[in-house]
């Protein structure tokens, strides 16, 4: 996965696997052809020699095999080792190597999937993305080079060399830089991402997933949700849900609801949601109900808590904003009119026949 370290972000850029070809394109024609190939091949196998993880050296390995195959082919196709033709042969073989890698992606994906290592999967898919970009960019380069060579190569040999080498270098540099920017943007996004635990219906944590991913996959994953009903003087305090809510935006509901974050416990989740709403993290709550809620958009394991406020002073000190107290009769008169959230309507009968009934009995006895 992307990392915060600048040095690691540079070194884990999969597009750097094309760097040996960039160096090779600079050296070809400046030094002996076989020397240029040897240096490019040496740079390609350096990660293997220094035991860099397989998923980080995919494109290095592709470059190494491409260099090796090209050198063997040179003795048959370009026996005089003429620099420009040798370079074009090397580029053609690189394009075919990238194509083979992409055509093999399904079987390779299955192998990566069986390993179930998120980092391995991430770098594999990034390498696949870079190979896709490189294959098509270099294919266009070769077609353009062929066309120019056929019609203008003899009249403009210098321009032909510039197109062959310098345009290739520009393409490789652009691919490396774009991938670096892409990884940077992805890293920034992941740093601000909200991670949710994936749980079983019994509440056992089975893994984690980014909230944005879970939302896009709708009700595939089960996540824990904390909800707190607030009761004062036999009435429920309700306010409109925020317009950004995934479920029932702008409908009336309890003031406290939150996803439980990955590696957070219930107590921490309660403190966070209470502090967000009333700027205090101390609110007396007790657990009353746990159930699974599912519709076409989301799947939730809801932990319902209740907080009963006993005095007017205590209620006013909460400094609640944007909502109001509802009596049981007012709520019953409006049930089914689409002004309340779906989960609230499911929970109301239970609250009325347990917590609210108990609260009424206590107040009558006082």
Helices and strands as residue ranges (DSSP letters): H 6-11, G 14-18, H 19-27, H 33-49, G 54-56, H 58-77, H 83-103, H 105-115, H 118-152, H 157-161, I 162-166, H 167-191, E 195-199, E 205-210, H 211-216, E 223-232, E 235-240, E 252-253, E 256-259, H 266-278, E 286-294, E 299-309, H 312-316, E 323-326, H 328-334, H 342-351, I 352-356, H 357-365
